[in-house]
Amino acid sequence: MISNTLSPARQALSHPDFARYAYGRFAATLAWQMIDVVLGYQVWKLTHKEAYLGYIGLAQFLPFVVLLLPGGQIADRFDRRLIIALAYGLELIAAAALLLFTMTGQSAVMLLFFIAALLGVGRSFWAPAGQAMVPNLVPKELLSGAISFNTLLFTIATITGPAVAGLTLILGIDWSYGIAVVLLIGAMFMILGVKPVRAKSSAEWRWSDFLGGFVFVWRKKPVLGAISLDLFAVLLGGATAMLPVYAKDVLHVGASGLGDLRAAPAAGSALTALFFAFRPLKHNVGVKMLVAVGLFGAATVGFGVSRWMPLSLGCLAILGAADMVSVYVRQSLIQIWTPDEMRGRVGAVSSLFISGSNELGEAESGFLAALVGPVTAVVAGGIGAVLVAFAWSRWFPELRRARSFAPPKSFEDIPLEEKAA
């Protein structure tokens, strides 16, 4: 028996399958972040065309969006551990192809677009399977600690991945890809060391099941509220897209200042995730998520009007911390409130909403800034996020009244078989 004096994260890590999964996911995420940075650098070095940087991102994004819902369906029908391992294997093939491309001195950029598409295909399968995996690896009472530690590792990987890529680029592009290959091999071995995890589902395969995640989310309004809250808050409050403009024209801090501005939200997120790893939320989780989204919007407004670098960094750190609270509560609610046989498909819907909010949020910020200026765009987006938090508190009362991560009684009474209106 594990001592209750240990933090929830350490108790979760005492389960070997969860530890293997968490560290394998960390290695794969670190490799993914490195490849993303180095691939963009390589495309720019070969073409010196800004449009090609957009194309390389599109090459990854399109297959991810197209295959995400089938990926969720497959995660609910087959061994999730094996799906993740195979998806990492596809990413390993892509990384090895990039390494070979570089070492042989190739310059055909179209090959890089094809390899980038393979990365998108792999992500479309490991994303929903990964979201569905954690509840199968730890007891229910340790799930919040496992989610917080998993989120912490993901945040650390997203922070350090680009930095590691920059350092390895000093040695050469081939070194960067070589390290990514090693990381992905390690990730595959760790995931394959996890026990088989297969959800209980009906033997019959129906095409309508591909939309089962959307039907579930629509029927279970608290889950719809949790997912859509993040979608609209990030869509409106996308201040990070304007950081280059603020560094150059508003705060006048240059390239070095831009690095600090980009690091501030990540630092706030990492510190908050670390706190939750030791002290997970247990009470009034719905209200705290709504307050966090409101604080996210208020911090965005503060950053928008600031002309003093320390204040701007502080607002961005608060913004990142508030976003992490929202992410932590949302992921916990979705994973605990969703039955195991639906977690893959619901995870696919959640991933689709998150990707859409990030991509569309940056586009919205850019278009609005072109119309009214960057400062007005950031401030308006922050105000919009605050209004979203207020509106969602009224439109989704069960979400507001969620005292813990346990599903409300009325939640279980909604039949999943009925079609969404």
Sequence and secondary structure as in RCSB ss.txt:
>XXXX:A:sequence
MISNTLSPARQALSHPDFARYAYGRFAATLAWQMIDVVLGYQVWKLTHKEAYLGYIGLAQFLPFVVLLLPGGQIA
DRFDRRLIIALAYGLELIAAAALLLFTMTGQSAVMLLFFIAALLGVGRSFWAPAGQAMVPNLVPKELLSGAISFN
TLLFTIATITGPAVAGLTLILGIDWSYGIAVVLLIGAMFMILGVKPVRAKSSAEWRWSDFLGGFVFVWRKKPVLG
AISLDLFAVLLGGATAMLPVYAKDVLHVGASGLGDLRAAPAAGSALTALFFAFRPLKHNVGVKMLVAVGLFGAAT
VGFGVSRWMPLSLGCLAILGAADMVSVYVRQSLIQIWTPDEMRGRVGAVSSLFISGSNELGEAESGFLAALVGPV
TAVVAGGIGAVLVAFAWSRWFPELRRARSFAPPKSFEDIPLEEKAA
>XXXX:A:secstr
   TTS HHHHHHTSHHHHHHHHHHHHHHHHHHHHHHHHHHHHHHHH  HHHHHHHHHHHHHHHHHHHHHHHHHH
TTS HHHHHHHHHHHHHHHHHHHHHHHHTT   HHHHHHHHHHHHHHHHHHHHHHHHHGGGTS GGGHHHHHHHH
HHHHHHHHHHHHHHHHHHHTT HHHHHHHHHHHHHHHHHHHHTS        S   GGGGGHHHHHHHHSHHHHH
HHHHHHHHHHH  GGGGHHHIIIIIS  HHHHHHHHHHHHHHHHHHHHHHHHHS   SSHHHHHHHHHHHHHHHH
HHHHH  SHHHHHHHHHHHHHHHHHHHHHHHHHHHHHS GGGHHHHHHHHHHHHHHHHHHHHHHHHHHHHHH HH
HHHHHHHHHHHHHHHHHHHH HHHHT  SSS  HHHHTS SSS   
